[in-house]
Amino acid sequence: MNTDRAYLLGLLVGGGNLGVSSLSISFPYKKWGQLGLHPVRGGNIAKDFLTKVQPLFRNEYKMDVSYKIEPNWRIYSSSLTDDLVNDLKEYGLPINGDIRDTADIGQIEKKFNSGCKRAFIAGLADTVGSLAASHRRFSNQYQIISFEFKGRNFKLVASISRILEELGCAPDQILWNHPNQHSGSDKYYRSWKKGFKIRVPIDDYIAKGSFLFQTKKSSATENIELQEGHKFSVKNKRKRFTMEGAKTIHIDENSTWLPEYLRGYHFIHNQHFAVVLGAAKESPELISELENLEKHVNPFTILTKGSRDEIEAIVQSDKLLKDREYENKKFDIDALIALYKKNPNGLIFGTKEKGYPVNQVLQGMAYVIGATLVYKVKGKRVVGSFIAVLEEKIRTSEFRKVKILLPELLTPLIITDEIHSALIGATNPEAYKKLIVKKSPLLYKFNSIEEKDLK
């Protein structure tokens, strides 16, 4: 193996699809490389294909490749050579279909030297390494490169993360394609399959990683300039595990779409995934939080928003929610906002230890009002500060139609008006502790909650 071949294998793992005698590599450059928006960049991408990728395939694998721009950027060839197929087999990579869907790069981890690993990662960076300036961390002054994958190949993402760390480009954060990551509050949200993101500080990647495409190098340099002299690195630093709040037990945690080794388990944090999958070292802070798991889980939804009919359908489909008696609870909105400003994590309609989080109640209320006004929400997200929406509307006729329907047990309360509603689950660690089923020090499942657990 040499660095040129390692780079090409990186391209294939990033975007390759193999047929019986054909090859195609897709590049997700729909916005970043769109000719109409970025004609110079688009021209330079084509130049990179012609002057860099084509010669490598010809020299290393005796293959001729061409490229297309529409509907998406991609490289293709109508033939495969034995040299390429043999390399794929030797390093345990699939020889048909979308490679990244099933690729196991364990042999690459074991057998590639550091130079080949760096070249392999460069191939990934040139395909799935997003340099959109919007993929920053916190602000423009903390730029990242985001390695992005669809599908359910958790082990591939873990392997890539380990290689990056070995090269000195340790991920700042990994987002896993799992409902506990993409729908931590809404138990019923179905569109959670948003993919994986391995986020690396651009300073670390520039120092230790590489690109072959000049267009990628140029974008990385442009993004460095956005940092205005600030530098960020996670090199040689163990990131301290921190955990706040809870995640809902999502309805898809048992989905057959998830790999069997993750199916049915609940994860509280991206580092929890990373430790289980071998992409990070176990930390005492994580173990400590898992020993108090009842504080970080909710078998009900934490906050679900929708039309009045949608929320009513959820309530009617769940016997525990359907059988409740709901009181039209009087409330003082000024007092709730004052409590939130004093303590955003405060609980209401309960005790100091169990009740409804005031921040979620107010967010649900702001959605109900904002959705009715239309211009105050985008999708189901309140535009701007939810407190500002409330403070603007609490004296209006729209607000006076809002009700809080409080159940006699600590099942989700309902906030509703004539058109929209929200469900808010309670914090109740004493009850939720009864549901925990410990499978190992790192893996936990949960029994379904029943009425007796709440009494």
N, C-alpha and C positions, 0 to 999 in steps of 0.2 A: 504494500500500500504506500502511495506517495500523497503529497498534499493536494495535487491536482485532482486525483481520483477521490480523495476524501471530501474535497469541496463539492464535486459533482454528486456524491452520495448525500451530502447535506441538502443540495437542491432537490433531490428525489424524495428524501424524507419530508422536506418542507412542503412540496406541492406535486409530487410525482404520481402519475397513474400509468400502469403498464397493462397493455393488452397482450394478445397472443404474440403479435409481432409489431407492436407499436409502443411509442412512448409519448407522454404529454406531461409537461410541468406547468402548473398554473401559478401565476403571480398575482396576489391580491392587491393590484395597483389601481383599482377602480377609480378612487378619488385622487390618491397621491400622484398617480401617473397619467391622469386623464389629459389627453392632448388639448382638448378645448380649454381647460383651466390652466394647464402647465405645459405649454408647447415646447419650451426649451428642455424641461425635465423629460418630457415624453421622447423627444429626439435623442436625448442622452441615454435613456433606457434602451432604445433601439440600438444605439451605438454599442452599449455594453453587451447586448446579446450577440451582435455581429463580430465584435473584436475580441471578446473574452470568452463567452460561453461556447460559441461555435467552434473555435480552435481547440478548446479543451476536449470537447466530445470527439472531434476528429483525431486529435493526437493520442488520446488515452484509450478510446474505445472504438476507433475507426468508424464512427457514426456521423452522418450528416444530419444536422438539425436546422429547422427554420423557425420563424416566430410569426405570431398573429397578434393583432391589437384588439380586434373586435370578436366576440362581445367583451372578452377580457384578455389581458396580456397572457400569452402562454408560448412555450417552446414545444415543438412536436417533431416527431420522426416516425416514418412508416416502417422502420426496421429496428431490430435489436440485434446486438452481437453477442456471441458466446462470452466474450471478455466481461461485458457488463453483467450478464446473467450469473456468471461464475462468481463475480465479486459480491453480488447481492446474496447469493447462497452462502458464501464463505462467512459473511458477517451477519447471517441470520435474518436478512431482510426479505419481505415477500416479493415474489416475482410476478404477481398479477394484482390488479385492482388498485385502489388508492393506498399507497404505501403507508402513509402516516396513520391510517385507521387501525392497522394491525402490527405496525413495526415494533420489534423488540430490539433495541440497540445495546443490549447487554454486551455483545461481543465487541462492539465498537468501543464501549467503555473499557473493556479488558485489554484489547489488542492494539488500539491506536496509540501512538506516542503523542506527546503534547502538541507537536507541530501539526499532526494529522487531525487531532481533536480541534485545534484552533481553526483549521481549514474547514472541517465539517460544520462547525458552528457558523463560520462565515457563509456557507451555503444556506443554512437556515436563516441567517440574518438577511440575506439577499432575497429570500422568498417570504417568510412569515415574520420577519423582524420589522414591526411597524415603527416608523419614525415620525408619525403625525405629531405635530407640536401639541395637539390637544391631549396626547397620552402622557401628560405630565403627572407628577405626584405633588399634590397640594397647590402648586403655583407654577407659572412659567419658569421660575428660577430653579426648579428641580425637574430637569428633563430626563426621560428614560428611553430605552429601547424596549419595546414590548413584543416578545415572541408569542404569537397568537395561533392557536390550534382549535379546530372544531372537533366534534366526535367525543369518544369516551375512552381514549387511550391514555389513562392516568399514568401507567407505568412509563410510557414514552416521555411524558412531561417530567416525571421524577428523574429519569435518567439524564435528560437534557439539563435539568437544574443542577444535578451533581457535577456534570462536565463543566458547566459555567463556573461553578464554585471552584473546581479544581484549577481552572485557568485564571482565577483571580477576578472573575466577573460574577460574584455571588448575587443571586436574585435579592432584590429589596423586598419583593412580595410575589407570591404565586396565587393567582385566583384559579380555583378548580371548577370544572364544569359539573357542578352538583347543586341541588336545590338549597343546601345549607349555605352555599356561597352566594348564589344569585337570587335567592328569595328567602332571606333570613327572617322576614317579618310576616309575609303573607303565605299562610299555609296552603292556599288554594291556587296560587299563581302557576299557570301551566307553561308559560313561555320562558322558563328559566334556563334553557339550554343555550347559553350565550358564549360557550367556549371557554378555553383556558387562556390565561395570560401570564407569562413569566416576565416580570418587570425588573430590568437591570438599570442602575444609574448610568446615564450616558458617559459620565466621566470614567467609570470603571471599564465600560466596554471599549471606549476609545483607547484607553491605556493598555488593555490586555486582549481584547478581541480584534476582529478584522472584518472587512468587507472586500469583495472583489469588485462589485459595481461601483464605479465612480459616482453614480447618482446617489447611492446610499451614503458614501463618504461625505458628499457635499451636504446632504440633508442633516447628517449628524453634526457637521461643523456649524450649520445654520442654527441648529437647536442649542448647541453649546453657547452661541452668542446670546440666545434668549436668557441664559442664566445670569448675565450681567456680572460675570466674575465670580459667582458663587460656585463652590465645588461640593459635590456629594459623593460619598463612597460608603459601601458596607464591607469593604475588603478588610479581612482579619478582625472583624467585629462580630461577636455573637449577638444577634438581635434579641433583646429582652422580650419575652412573651408578655403581652398585656391583654387582658380580657375585660370587656365591659358589656353589661346587658345580657340578653338571652336571645336564642334563636328558636323559632317555631319548629315543631316536628312536622315537616312538610308531607303532604299526601303522597309525594313521589319518592320518598326515601326507600320504599320497597319496590320501586319500578324495575322491571326486568331489563330496561335499557341500561341500567347501571351495571358495572362489572360485578360478578358474584361475590368477589372478595370485599366489596364495599356495600353491597345491597343490604338494606335494613339497619345499617349503623348510622348513628347521629354524630355530627362533627360540629364543634363549637367555634372553630377558627381556622384560617388558612394554614397556620402552623401545625394544627392538629392533623390535618391531611398530610402535610409535609413529613411529619414524624412517622406516621403510620406507613407511608409509602417510601420511606427511606431517603427523602429529599432534604431532611434536616435532622439534627441531633435532638434527642429527647432533652427537655429542660425541666428542672424542678418546678418552675412556675406552672407549666402545663399540667404536670401531674397533680399539683396542688389544686388547680381549678377543676380538674376532672373529679377529684375527690369531693368537690362541692358542686357537682353537676346540676343538682336541682335548682341552683341559682341561675343557671345559664340555659335553661330549656323551658319551653312552654308547649304542652300537648295541644293547646288550642292555638288559633291564630293570634299573632301579636297585633297586627293591623291589616285588615282587608277592606278595600274600598270598592264601591260599585254602585250600580243603580239600585233603587229600592227593591225591584223585583229580583235582581241577582243576589242580594244579601238575604232576602226572604227565602229564596230557593236553597241557599246554603243552610239556613236555620232549619227549614223543613226536612232537609235530607239527613240531619243528624239528630237522632232521638234525644240525646242529652240536652241539646239546645232547644229542640222543639217542645219538650215537655216542661219547660220552665214557665213560671209566672213572672211576667215583666211589669215592673212598676214605672210609671211615667215620673221620673225622678226630677224634682225641682233642683235647680243649681244656680249658683251665683258666678257668672262668667268672670267678673272682675276679680273675685277671690281665687278662682282657678288660675287665671293668668298671673296673679301676684304670687301664688304658690309655685307656679312653674319658674318664674324669674328668680325666686329664692332658692328653689331646689328642683331642677328639671327631672330628677329621678324620684320625686315624691309620689306617694300612693294616695288615692282617694277612694271613697266608698268602701272602706275596709279598716284595717289596722295598720300599725307601723310595719308589720312583716308581710301582710298580704292585702291586696287590693288592686286597683287599676292604675297603671302609670299615667300621671297627669299629662306628660308630654304626648303620649299616644292618644289620649282622649282629645286633647286640643288639636292634634294633627287631624284626627278623624273629623272633628267638628269643622275645621278650616276647609277640609276637602268637600264636605257636604255643602257648605255655603259657596265655596269657590266653584264647584261643578255646576251648581244651579245658575251661577252668574256667567258661566262658560269661559270668559276671558281670564279667569283667575286660576285655571288649571291647564296643564298640557298632558293629555292622556289622563292618568290618574295622579299626576304629581302637581301639587300646589305650586304655582309660580311665585317665586320670591319667598319671603318669610311668612310662615303660617301664622305667627303671632301678629304680624302686620295686617294680614287679611282679617283676622278676628277683631283687632282693635279698630279697623276701619268700618266693620259691619255690625258691631254688637248693638248699635242703637237703631238698626234698620228693621223694616218689616220682614226681610228675608231671614234675619237671624231669629226673630220671634217664632218662626215656624219650626225651629230645630228642637228635637226632643232627645233626651237620654232615657233609654228603656233599660232599666236595671233588673237583672234576674235575682231570684231569691238565693241562689247558690252562685259561687264564683265561676260561672261559665261566662263566655263573652257578653259584654253589654253591647247594645245597639244604639248608634247615633243616627238619626234619620230626620228627613223632612218629607215633603210630598213626592220628591223625585229621586234623591240619592240617599245612600246609607253607608255606614261603616261599622265593622265589627272590631271590638277591642278586647283582647284576652287579658286575664288577670295574672299578676305575679302571685304565686302561691307555692313557695318551695316546700313547705311541709307536706302538702298533698302530692306534689310532683315527685318527691323522693320515693314514694311508694311504687312508682312505675318503673324505676331503673332496674335494668337487667345487665349486670356486669359480665362481659364475655372474656375480657382480659384487662390488664392495666390501662390500655389505650382504647379499647373498643366496647361500646355500650349500645344496647337496644332498649326499647321502651314498650311496656305493655300499654294497651289502650286504657284511657281513663274512663272510670265508671262513676255513677252518681254516689256510690258509697265512699269513694275516695275523697269526696268533697264535703262530707258530713263529719 
